[in-house]
Amino acid sequence: MNEATVLIADDDRAIRTVLTQAFGRLGYRVRASGNAATLWRWISDGEGDVVVTDVVMPDENGLDLVPRIRKLRPELRVIVMSAQNTLLTAVKATERGAFEYIPKPFDLKELIGIVERALKEPAPRKQPDDTAQAGAGNDERLPLIGRSQAMQEIYRVLARLMATDLTVLINGESGTGKELIARALHDYGKRRNGPFVAVNMAAIPRELIESELFGHEKGAFTGATARAPGRFEQADGGTLFLDEIGDMPLEAQTRLLRVLQEGEYTSVGGRNAIRANVRIVAATHRDLRQLVAHGLFREAAA
């Protein structure tokens, strides 16, 4: 018998009935309401161990309720459901402190699994970041459009990544929108106010790649009559998008690996280490695992 209480808010009676019965059969205590005011009263009274709320309700937007819940009860996990299944909705839900975002129509087993995970993983006692909320969440540009299940999963993954500075690798065939994904990560991420610099590794002669990426000093090679900044320096404070990274020569990969592992690099002909203040997003249509197996791509040490 589960002792946890699931609080549900959705103005659709059918959804409330389905969720109440489903969680009830699993032994959870369930309280369901068709409006945000009742949900807020329950939460204010200390009820509930996890919240499942819709976005569009008659009296308040569920997204606006999330930061209020997180401020009052930081330990209470909130799962947001929405038929407005766009990237913007997923980003807003994540920025405002939702544990998870799930689009409608949803898979009941998946939602149950998310609730169970929310109950097992203690929430960090941290209030929402108001600065983050004021950024991408108010930007109505939609760089990605699509309502298929595959696109919904992409939105959810992007929403999680946008709050981090993690290096990202995007795999996909040519023409599938890898740069759109990279731009969305930048435009809605922590570095949105910095530059977005894109470089196609397949379009640069291999003998110029290191200079192109890391810059060079005056006299570093024949023709280097002045110091030239590289793409890492140009992207300082923002995002560096390395397209077709599978075509990067091995010698340049060694330098890139140092950046990934140590967060610094040296320009061609330079002696002093330069701190790399960029987020790296890479993309390729090639199978990097196969390239590693054939000795054509370097593998980072575990």
DORO-515955 format. One record per residue (C-alpha): x, y, z; residue in one letter. Coordinates in Angstrom, 3 decimals, decimal comma. Layout:
# DORO-515955
       c1       c2       c3 gudo
        X        Y        Z    A
...
***
This chain:
# DORO-515955
       c1       c2       c3 gudo
    0,000    0,000    0,000    M
    1,465    3,344   -1,090    N
    1,166    6,041    1,531    E
    1,929    8,913   -0,833    A
   -0,722   11,379   -1,927    T
   -0,936   12,479   -5,554    V
   -2,532   15,883   -6,170    L
   -4,071   16,277   -9,631    I
   -5,316   19,465  -11,289    A
   -6,918   19,327  -14,743    D
  -10,079   20,940  -16,070    D
  -10,824   17,824  -18,145    D
  -13,081   15,583  -16,048    R
  -12,203   12,498  -18,110    A
   -8,489   12,934  -17,441    I
   -9,111   13,459  -13,733    R
  -11,171   10,249  -13,636    T
   -8,574    8,185  -15,507    V
   -5,710    9,399  -13,314    L
   -7,670    9,039  -10,081    T
   -8,552    5,446  -10,914    Q
   -5,063    4,565  -12,160    A
   -3,217    5,893   -9,114    F
   -5,941    4,603   -6,801    G
   -5,465    1,068   -8,124    R
   -1,768    1,380   -7,293    L
   -2,636    2,234   -3,700    G
   -1,944    5,965   -3,794    Y
   -4,174    8,469   -2,101    R
   -5,494   10,823   -4,758    V
   -7,064   14,262   -4,657    R
   -8,204   15,736   -7,968    A
   -9,489   19,169   -8,852    S
  -10,581   21,000  -11,980    G
   -8,986   24,302  -10,984    N
   -5,746   25,768   -9,669    A
   -7,282   27,476   -6,632    A
   -8,259   24,198   -4,990    T
   -4,877   22,671   -5,785    L
   -3,136   25,667   -4,210    W
   -5,267   25,382   -1,073    R
   -4,309   21,728   -0,655    W
   -0,627   22,534   -1,136    I
   -0,798   25,474    1,278    S
   -2,335   23,144    3,865    D
    0,644   20,805    3,528    G
   -1,142   18,092    1,592    E
    0,355   16,033   -1,205    G
    3,646   14,335   -1,964    D
    3,651   14,967   -5,715    V
    1,638   17,239   -8,012    V
    0,379   16,540  -11,529    V
   -1,039   19,708  -13,081    T
   -2,333   20,809  -16,460    D
   -1,202   24,128  -17,960    V
   -4,500   25,562  -19,161    V
   -7,069   25,787  -16,364    M
  -10,045   28,126  -15,917    P
   -8,568   30,241  -13,135    D
   -4,776   30,142  -13,536    E
   -2,070   28,927  -15,859    N
   -0,441   25,850  -14,369    G
    3,004   27,101  -15,380    L
    2,528   30,207  -13,249    D
    1,640   27,982  -10,315    L
    4,895   25,997  -10,447    V
    7,294   28,661   -9,048    P
    4,783   29,488   -6,290    R
    4,724   25,829   -5,282    I
    8,500   25,588   -5,400    R
    8,844   28,689   -3,236    K
    6,359   27,506   -0,631    L
    7,359   23,837   -0,617    R
   10,685   23,300   -2,398    P
   10,606   19,560   -1,709    E
    7,301   19,033   -3,544    L
    7,824   17,690   -7,057    R
    5,563   19,126   -9,779    V
    4,820   17,356  -13,065    I
    3,356   19,557  -15,793    V
    1,019   18,230  -18,503    M
    0,030   20,228  -21,560    S
   -1,708   19,956  -24,913    A
    0,317   23,045  -25,918    Q
    3,110   20,678  -26,819    N
    5,768   23,044  -28,139    T
    9,402   23,622  -27,278    L
    8,441   26,860  -25,520    L
    6,076   25,033  -23,162    T
    8,720   22,451  -22,286    A
   11,304   25,173  -21,654    V
    8,957   27,237  -19,492    K
    8,023   24,195  -17,408    A
   11,668   23,328  -16,796    T
   12,768   26,906  -16,091    E
   10,036   27,416  -13,538    R
   11,021   24,365  -11,559    G
    8,884   21,497  -12,851    A
   10,265   18,036  -12,171    F
    9,099   16,851  -15,572    E
    7,038   17,975  -18,537    Y
    4,789   15,534  -20,374    I
    2,759   16,397  -23,491    P
   -0,850   15,436  -24,082    K
   -2,050   12,966  -25,127    P
    0,190   11,183  -22,650    F
    1,083    7,563  -22,111    D
   -0,411    6,512  -18,771    L
    2,388    4,075  -17,949    K
    4,970    6,757  -18,652    E
    3,197    9,254  -16,395    L
    2,951    6,691  -13,598    I
    6,674    6,000  -13,983    G
    7,463    9,723  -13,762    I
    5,373   10,068  -10,583    V
    7,126    7,079   -9,016    E
   10,509    8,535   -9,922    R
    9,522   11,915   -8,491    A
    8,629   10,281   -5,185    L
   11,937    8,406   -5,012    K
   14,262   11,279   -5,901    E
   14,390   13,979   -3,222    P
   13,980   17,429   -4,708    A
   16,827   19,897   -4,136    P
   15,749   22,539   -1,670    R
   16,347   25,354   -4,096    K
   13,906   28,024   -5,130    Q
   13,316   28,782   -8,830    P
   15,812   30,996  -10,588    D
   13,849   34,174  -11,292    D
   16,536   35,385  -13,679    T
   16,161   32,300  -15,831    A
   12,399   32,649  -15,811    Q
   12,628   36,149  -17,193    A
   14,701   35,045  -20,166    G
   13,728   32,389  -22,643    A
   10,317   31,817  -21,146    G
    9,111   35,183  -22,445    N
   10,559   34,739  -25,934    D
    7,787   33,641  -28,266    E
   10,078   32,608  -31,109    R
    9,718   28,942  -31,942    L
   12,857   27,636  -33,679    P
   11,451   24,106  -33,780    L
    7,938   23,170  -34,833    I
    6,373   19,732  -34,611    G
    3,860   17,777  -32,577    R
    4,918   14,201  -33,276    S
    5,958   11,950  -30,405    Q
    9,569   12,096  -31,600    A
    9,537   15,903  -31,526    M
    8,004   15,904  -28,037    Q
   10,895   13,794  -26,781    E
   13,348   16,223  -28,388    I
   11,618   19,136  -26,640    Y
   11,875   17,383  -23,275    R
   15,566   16,575  -23,716    V
   16,341   20,124  -24,872    L
   14,474   21,622  -21,939    A
   16,658   19,638  -19,524    R
   19,880   20,541  -21,332    L
   19,147   24,255  -21,562    M
   19,599   24,754  -17,846    A
   23,132   23,289  -18,032    T
   26,467   23,995  -19,682    D
   27,008   20,377  -20,707    L
   28,740   19,627  -23,990    T
   26,200   18,206  -26,449    V
   26,605   15,933  -29,475    L
   23,778   15,924  -32,027    I
   23,570   12,943  -34,376    N
   21,456   12,922  -37,499    G
   21,436   12,679  -41,263    E
   22,193   15,737  -43,360    S
   19,212   18,065  -43,616    G
   17,477   16,899  -40,441    T
   17,905   20,207  -38,602    G
   20,949   19,652  -36,399    K
   21,882   23,344  -36,479    E
   18,303   24,282  -35,520    L
   18,709   22,113  -32,419    I
   22,034   23,776  -31,631    A
   20,549   27,255  -32,051    R
   17,607   26,363  -29,827    A
   20,010   25,193  -27,107    L
   21,757   28,550  -27,348    H
   18,744   30,858  -27,751    D
   16,901   29,346  -24,789    Y
   19,937   28,449  -22,666    G
   22,097   30,090  -20,014    K
   24,355   31,665  -22,664    R
   21,592   33,232  -24,749    R
   23,107   36,726  -24,333    N
   26,454   35,605  -25,730    G
   27,437   34,939  -29,355    P
   26,491   31,835  -31,332    F
   29,406   30,877  -33,576    V
   29,027   28,052  -36,093    A
   31,864   26,393  -37,960    V
   31,608   23,553  -40,488    N
   34,580   21,273  -39,945    M
   34,137   19,647  -43,367    A
   34,494   23,002  -45,142    A
   37,885   24,007  -43,685    I
   41,166   22,750  -45,181    P
   42,732   20,411  -42,627    R
   45,948   22,475  -42,421    E
   43,934   25,525  -41,334    L
   41,560   23,934  -38,804    I
   43,692   24,518  -35,704    E
   44,261   28,161  -36,590    S
   40,570   28,576  -37,421    E
   39,446   27,168  -34,080    L
   42,138   28,354  -31,682    F
   43,547   31,406  -33,442    G
   47,219   32,122  -34,118    H
   49,928   34,513  -33,029    E
   51,924   36,808  -35,271    K
   54,728   34,849  -36,933    G
   53,239   31,450  -36,016    A
   53,570   30,350  -39,652    F
   54,326   31,809  -43,063    T
   51,772   34,488  -43,812    G
   50,766   35,049  -40,176    A
   51,506   38,795  -40,221    T
   49,261   39,587  -37,262    A
   47,530   37,886  -34,381    R
   44,146   36,418  -35,352    A
   41,462   35,253  -32,894    P
   39,970   31,818  -33,415    G
   36,385   30,654  -33,199    R
   36,757   29,775  -29,511    F
   37,700   33,366  -28,742    E
   34,935   34,726  -30,975    Q
   32,385   32,585  -29,122    A
   33,566   33,705  -25,672    D
   30,617   33,758  -23,283    G
   28,387   31,979  -25,777    G
   28,078   28,783  -27,793    T
   30,476   27,249  -30,298    L
   28,730   24,943  -32,756    F
   31,111   22,452  -34,376    L
   29,206   21,016  -37,322    D
   30,373   17,776  -38,965    E
   32,820   17,099  -36,161    I
   33,319   13,601  -37,545    G
   35,436   15,187  -40,301    D
   37,846   16,814  -37,845    M
   41,504   15,681  -38,331    P
   43,059   13,647  -35,518    L
   45,669   16,287  -34,682    E
   42,980   18,930  -34,144    A
   40,981   16,459  -32,058    Q
   43,887   16,330  -29,601    T
   43,580   20,064  -28,990    R
   39,805   19,855  -28,727    L
   40,090   17,040  -26,197    L
   42,241   19,285  -23,995    R
   39,514   21,934  -24,098    V
   36,859   19,390  -23,108    L
   38,946   17,923  -20,294    Q
   40,767   20,980  -18,938    E
   38,666   23,896  -20,177    G
   41,607   25,701  -21,790    E
   43,609   25,908  -25,018    Y
   46,592   27,648  -26,571    T
   46,596   29,498  -29,868    S
   48,841   28,314  -32,693    V
   52,270   29,714  -31,898    G
   51,124   30,815  -28,453    G
   52,543   29,842  -25,065    R
   49,932   30,965  -22,572    N
   46,830   28,909  -21,827    A
   43,539   30,631  -22,614    I
   40,421   29,795  -20,634    R
   37,629   28,503  -22,881    A
   34,472   30,272  -21,754    N
   32,160   28,577  -24,244    V
   29,573   25,862  -24,436    R
   30,437   23,341  -27,129    I
   27,661   21,831  -29,216    V
   28,816   19,427  -31,906    A
   26,973   17,650  -34,684    A
   27,686   14,896  -37,168    T
   25,944   12,567  -39,599    H
   28,666    9,969  -39,101    R
   28,848    7,115  -36,585    D
   31,557    8,267  -34,174    L
   31,716    4,876  -32,457    R
   32,698    3,246  -35,732    Q
   35,254    5,988  -36,379    L
   36,749    5,389  -32,919    V
   36,870    1,633  -33,566    A
   38,800    2,253  -36,802    H
   41,202    4,727  -35,169    G
   39,805    7,690  -37,073    L
   38,395    9,531  -34,070    F
   39,841    9,983  -30,603    R
   38,030    8,641  -27,565    E
   38,179   10,585  -24,316    A
   39,674    8,726  -21,372    A
   37,091    7,419  -18,910    A
***
